[in-house]
Amino acid sequence: MSDAVVSLTTPEHLAGLPRFDAKSATAAAKRLLEFHGMIGNGDSRQDVGWTAMFARQLEYRYTETFDAIYPKFKARTLIPVDNRVPTGAEFFTYRQFNTAGSLAQIVHNYADDAPQADIMGEEFAQRIVSVTSAYSYSIQDMRAAAMSGVPLEAKKAENAREMIERKLEDLAATGSLAVKQPNGTAFYGLLNAPGVVATTQVSSGTWAAQYAADTSQDKTTSKAAIANDINAMRQTVFNATKGEAGDIGTMTLIVSTPVYSFLATTPRSILYDNTGASLLTWLKDACGLVSIEFWNRVDTAGAGNKGRLMLYPKDPRVVSLIISQEFEQFAPQPRNLGFLVNCHFRTGAVEVRYPLNLTYMDGPSP
C-alpha cells in the first residue's frame, strides 16, 4: 500500500469526516429516491401504481358478455299467433254467424207452413296499433366499438327489439286502457278479455297452504282439493259450451310463478312413489290437461293483485295474438355526428272469439 493511501486512511485523517454508517446510508438512499421521484415525503410508496399497471396485463377478460337476464317472453308460445292481417290495415274484422229458426215441425200432407231456417251474422272490428322503439350511436361510438371488438350496433338493435317484445307481453296479457276500439271498449288482453266467466274456487286458501296444513296420509286430502279446483274450471267451460269445449285433452292451464314452483317441486307421493314424479305431472294427467304452464303476467292479474289461474284451449279459432307487422328497422338517419335508427311493430293484441271457451279462477295463488 502506498504512503498516500495510508495517509488518507489513518485515524487522524478520518476524525474530521462525517460518519457513513447504516443509518446515514438509509437517509442517503431515501434522498436519492426522492430526487428521482420514486417516493414522496412521509415514506409513502409511489410505486404501487406500477404494480397495478402490470397486474392489468395479467388480467383475463372473457370475450363473451354476460348481459342482464329478464323473464322470458311467453305470449307467442301461450297464444296462437295470427299473421294474416296486412301491415297496411288500421282495423281487422271478423264475422260470426248464428243459426235462426224454430225446430222442425211434424205436419200433415200438403202443409205450407214449414218453419224456415235462417242465419244471423255479426261483425267484430278491432284496432291495429303501432309499437315503436329506437336506438342511436355516434361516429366515435362505432370507432371505439370497432377498436374494442364490442358489437355495439347489434346489441342496441337487440335491446330495441326486446323493448317491443316486452310491450307485446303487456298488450297480450292485459291490453291497454289508453287504446279504444271502434265500439268504444278498451284494448283487452287474454287475462281480462270481456265475456270470459270466472270459476269459483272449490277449495279454501292457496294450494301451497292447503298442502302444508294437510295431515292426511300421503297428502291425499289436499291433492284431491287441488284437482277439484282444476276440474271445476273444466266443468265451467264444458257446461257453458254445452260440451263443445272443455273436454279431456283439449285445455291448457296457466298458473302463476309461485304456484308452478310449488307444483313442480312437490313430489306426487311422499310415501309410495320413488320415481321422482312431481305434483305438476300428476295433476296434468289426473285432470286431463294438455299442459300446465306458468306466466309471470298472471302473478298479479287476480283480485287484490293476487295470482290467477287461466284455463283455455290453444285453438287459433278461439283465441289469437294478432301481429300484422313483425319487428323491422328503418335506415339510419344522420343526426349531427351520429345516426338514429327507428324500429317498428304492429299488433292487434289478443282476439278472443269464443269467450265461453275460457275461464279463470282467483284464490289458489298467493
NORPE-V73837 format. One record per residue. N is the residue number from 0. RES is the residue in three letters. SS is DSSP state (alpha for helix, beta for strand, coil for the rest). NEAR is the number of other ideal C-beta (glycine too) atoms within 12 Angstrom. D_LAST is the distance of its C-alpha to the last C-alpha in whole Angstrom. Layout:
N,RES,SS,NEAR,D_LAST  N,RES,SS,NEAR,D_LAST
This chain:
0,MET,coil,9,102  1,SER,coil,8,104  2,ASP,alpha,9,105  3,ALA,alpha,10,103  4,VAL,alpha,10,100  5,VAL,alpha,12,101  6,SER,alpha,13,102  7,LEU,alpha,14,99  8,THR,coil,15,97  9,THR,coil,15,99  10,PRO,alpha,11,98  11,GLU,alpha,11,100  12,HIS,alpha,13,98  13,LEU,alpha,13,94  14,ALA,coil,10,95  15,GLY,coil,9,94  16,LEU,coil,13,91  17,PRO,coil,12,88  18,ARG,coil,13,86  19,PHE,coil,13,83  20,ASP,coil,10,81  21,ALA,alpha,10,78  22,LYS,alpha,12,76  23,SER,alpha,14,78  24,ALA,alpha,14,77  25,THR,alpha,14,74  26,ALA,alpha,17,74  27,ALA,alpha,17,76  28,ALA,alpha,18,73  29,LYS,alpha,20,71  30,ARG,alpha,15,73  31,LEU,alpha,14,74  32,LEU,alpha,20,70  33,GLU,alpha,18,69  34,PHE,alpha,12,72  35,HIS,coil,13,70  36,GLY,coil,11,67  37,MET,coil,18,65  38,ILE,beta,20,64  39,GLY,coil,16,64  40,ASN,alpha,11,65  41,GLY,alpha,9,64  42,ASP,alpha,13,63  43,SER,coil,13,60  44,ARG,beta,14,60  45,GLN,coil,17,59  46,ASP,coil,16,59  47,VAL,alpha,14,56  48,GLY,alpha,12,55  49,TRP,alpha,14,57  50,THR,alpha,13,55  51,ALA,alpha,13,52  52,MET,alpha,12,53  53,PHE,alpha,12,54  54,ALA,alpha,12,51  55,ARG,alpha,12,50  56,GLN,alpha,11,52  57,LEU,coil,10,50  58,GLU,coil,10,47  59,TYR,coil,8,45  60,ARG,coil,13,43  61,TYR,coil,7,41  62,THR,coil,10,42  63,GLU,coil,9,38  64,THR,coil,15,36  65,PHE,coil,8,32  66,ASP,coil,12,31  67,ALA,coil,9,27  68,ILE,coil,7,25  69,TYR,coil,14,22  70,PRO,coil,17,19  71,LYS,coil,19,21  72,PHE,coil,26,22  73,LYS,coil,26,21  74,ALA,alpha,39,22  75,ARG,alpha,24,26  76,THR,alpha,19,24  77,LEU,alpha,36,22  78,ILE,coil,41,24  79,PRO,coil,28,28  80,VAL,beta,26,30  81,ASP,beta,27,33  82,ASN,coil,21,36  83,ARG,coil,18,39  84,VAL,coil,30,39  85,PRO,coil,16,42  86,THR,coil,22,41  87,GLY,coil,12,43  88,ALA,coil,23,42  89,GLU,coil,18,40  90,PHE,beta,23,39  91,PHE,beta,32,38  92,THR,beta,23,39  93,TYR,beta,24,38  94,ARG,beta,14,40  95,GLN,beta,17,38  96,PHE,beta,13,41  97,ASN,beta,12,41  98,THR,beta,13,44  99,ALA,beta,12,46  100,GLY,coil,14,48  101,SER,coil,12,49  102,LEU,coil,10,49  103,ALA,coil,12,53  104,GLN,coil,12,55  105,ILE,coil,10,58  106,VAL,coil,11,61  107,HIS,coil,9,65  108,ASN,coil,6,67  109,TYR,coil,7,68  110,ALA,coil,11,65  111,ASP,coil,9,64  112,ASP,coil,12,61  113,ALA,coil,15,59  114,PRO,coil,15,55  115,GLN,coil,14,54  116,ALA,coil,13,51  117,ASP,beta,12,50  118,ILE,beta,13,46  119,MET,beta,13,44  120,GLY,beta,14,43  121,GLU,beta,14,40  122,GLU,beta,15,40  123,PHE,beta,25,36  124,ALA,beta,22,37  125,GLN,beta,37,34  126,ARG,beta,33,35  127,ILE,coil,31,35  128,VAL,beta,32,34  129,SER,beta,25,35  130,VAL,beta,35,33  131,THR,beta,23,35  132,SER,beta,29,35  133,ALA,beta,24,38  134,TYR,beta,31,39  135,SER,beta,26,42  136,TYR,beta,32,44  137,SER,beta,21,48  138,ILE,alpha,18,51  139,GLN,alpha,15,51  140,ASP,alpha,22,47  141,MET,alpha,22,48  142,ARG,alpha,15,51  143,ALA,alpha,14,49  144,ALA,alpha,19,46  145,ALA,alpha,15,49  146,MET,alpha,11,51  147,SER,alpha,14,48  148,GLY,coil,12,47  149,VAL,coil,21,43  150,PRO,coil,19,42  151,LEU,alpha,27,42  152,GLU,alpha,23,42  153,ALA,alpha,18,40  154,LYS,alpha,19,37  155,LYS,alpha,29,37  156,ALA,alpha,26,37  157,GLU,alpha,21,34  158,ASN,alpha,24,32  159,ALA,alpha,31,33  160,ARG,alpha,28,32  161,GLU,alpha,26,29  162,MET,alpha,24,29  163,ILE,alpha,35,29  164,GLU,alpha,30,27  165,ARG,alpha,25,24  166,LYS,alpha,30,25  167,LEU,alpha,37,26  168,GLU,alpha,35,22  169,ASP,alpha,30,21  170,LEU,alpha,42,24  171,ALA,alpha,43,23  172,ALA,alpha,35,19  173,THR,alpha,30,20  174,GLY,coil,38,23  175,SER,beta,26,25  176,LEU,beta,15,26  177,ALA,beta,13,29  178,VAL,beta,25,31  179,LYS,beta,17,32  180,GLN,coil,26,33  181,PRO,coil,18,37  182,ASN,coil,17,36  183,GLY,coil,10,34  184,THR,coil,21,30  185,ALA,beta,21,28  186,PHE,beta,33,27  187,TYR,coil,31,24  188,GLY,coil,38,22  189,LEU,alpha,42,20  190,LEU,alpha,41,17  191,ASN,alpha,33,19  192,ALA,coil,36,22  193,PRO,coil,24,24  194,GLY,coil,22,25  195,VAL,coil,33,22  196,VAL,beta,22,21  197,ALA,beta,26,18  198,THR,coil,33,17  199,THR,coil,19,16  200,GLN,coil,31,14  201,VAL,coil,24,16  202,SER,coil,30,14  203,SER,coil,18,12  204,GLY,coil,22,9  205,THR,coil,31,6  206,TRP,alpha,42,9  207,ALA,alpha,29,9  208,ALA,alpha,21,9  209,GLN,alpha,33,12  210,TYR,alpha,32,13  211,ALA,alpha,15,14  212,ALA,alpha,17,15  213,ASP,coil,23,18  214,THR,coil,12,21  215,SER,coil,16,23  216,GLN,alpha,13,25  217,ASP,alpha,20,23  218,LYS,alpha,29,20  219,THR,alpha,21,21  220,THR,alpha,19,20  221,SER,alpha,33,16  222,LYS,alpha,33,17  223,ALA,alpha,24,19  224,ALA,alpha,30,16  225,ILE,alpha,46,14  226,ALA,alpha,33,17  227,ASN,alpha,27,18  228,ASP,alpha,39,15  229,ILE,alpha,44,16  230,ASN,alpha,29,20  231,ALA,alpha,29,19  232,MET,alpha,45,18  233,ARG,alpha,39,22  234,GLN,alpha,28,24  235,THR,alpha,32,23  236,VAL,alpha,40,24  237,PHE,alpha,26,27  238,ASN,alpha,20,28  239,ALA,alpha,25,28  240,THR,coil,24,30  241,LYS,coil,12,32  242,GLY,coil,16,32  243,GLU,coil,18,32  244,ALA,coil,32,29  245,GLY,coil,37,26  246,ASP,coil,21,28  247,ILE,coil,19,27  248,GLY,coil,17,27  249,THR,coil,26,27  250,MET,beta,37,23  251,THR,beta,37,21  252,LEU,beta,46,17  253,ILE,beta,45,15  254,VAL,beta,47,11  255,SER,coil,38,9  256,THR,alpha,26,10  257,PRO,alpha,27,7  258,VAL,alpha,44,8  259,TYR,alpha,33,11  260,SER,alpha,22,12  261,PHE,alpha,31,11  262,LEU,alpha,40,13  263,ALA,alpha,24,16  264,THR,alpha,16,16  265,THR,coil,30,17  266,PRO,beta,24,20  267,ARG,coil,30,21  268,SER,coil,20,23  269,ILE,coil,20,24  270,LEU,coil,12,27  271,TYR,coil,13,29  272,ASP,coil,18,28  273,ASN,coil,10,29  274,THR,coil,11,29  275,GLY,coil,15,26  276,ALA,coil,21,24  277,SER,beta,24,20  278,LEU,alpha,37,18  279,LEU,alpha,32,17  280,THR,alpha,22,21  281,TRP,alpha,29,21  282,LEU,alpha,37,19  283,LYS,alpha,29,21  284,ASP,alpha,20,24  285,ALA,alpha,24,23  286,CYS,coil,36,22  287,GLY,coil,25,24  288,LEU,beta,34,22  289,VAL,beta,23,24  290,SER,beta,26,21  291,ILE,beta,36,17  292,GLU,beta,33,17  293,PHE,beta,32,14  294,TRP,coil,39,14  295,ASN,alpha,31,13  296,ARG,alpha,37,14  297,VAL,alpha,41,11  298,ASP,coil,26,8  299,THR,coil,22,9  300,ALA,coil,33,11  301,GLY,coil,31,10  302,ALA,alpha,16,11  303,GLY,alpha,12,10  304,ASN,alpha,14,9  305,LYS,coil,24,6  306,GLY,coil,37,6  307,ARG,beta,43,9  308,LEU,beta,49,11  309,MET,beta,48,15  310,LEU,beta,44,18  311,TYR,beta,44,21  312,PRO,coil,35,25  313,LYS,coil,31,26  314,ASP,coil,24,29  315,PRO,coil,22,31  316,ARG,coil,18,32  317,VAL,coil,32,29  318,VAL,beta,39,27  319,SER,beta,35,29  320,LEU,beta,35,28  321,ILE,beta,43,31  322,ILE,beta,36,33  323,SER,beta,32,36  324,GLN,beta,25,37  325,GLU,beta,21,36  326,PHE,beta,27,36  327,GLU,beta,23,39  328,GLN,beta,26,41  329,PHE,coil,18,44  330,ALA,coil,11,47  331,PRO,coil,22,47  332,GLN,beta,16,49  333,PRO,beta,14,51  334,ARG,beta,16,50  335,ASN,coil,12,52  336,LEU,coil,14,52  337,GLY,beta,21,49  338,PHE,beta,25,47  339,LEU,beta,22,44  340,VAL,beta,27,43  341,ASN,beta,24,41  342,CYS,beta,32,38  343,HIS,beta,23,37  344,PHE,beta,31,35  345,ARG,beta,32,35  346,THR,beta,45,32  347,GLY,beta,45,31  348,ALA,beta,44,28  349,VAL,beta,44,26  350,GLU,beta,44,28  351,VAL,beta,39,27  352,ARG,coil,31,30  353,TYR,coil,28,29  354,PRO,alpha,29,26  355,LEU,alpha,27,26  356,ASN,alpha,37,25  357,LEU,coil,43,22  358,THR,beta,42,19  359,TYR,beta,40,15  360,MET,beta,43,12  361,ASP,beta,30,9  362,GLY,coil,32,7  363,PRO,coil,44,7  364,SER,coil,41,4  365,PRO,coil,26,0
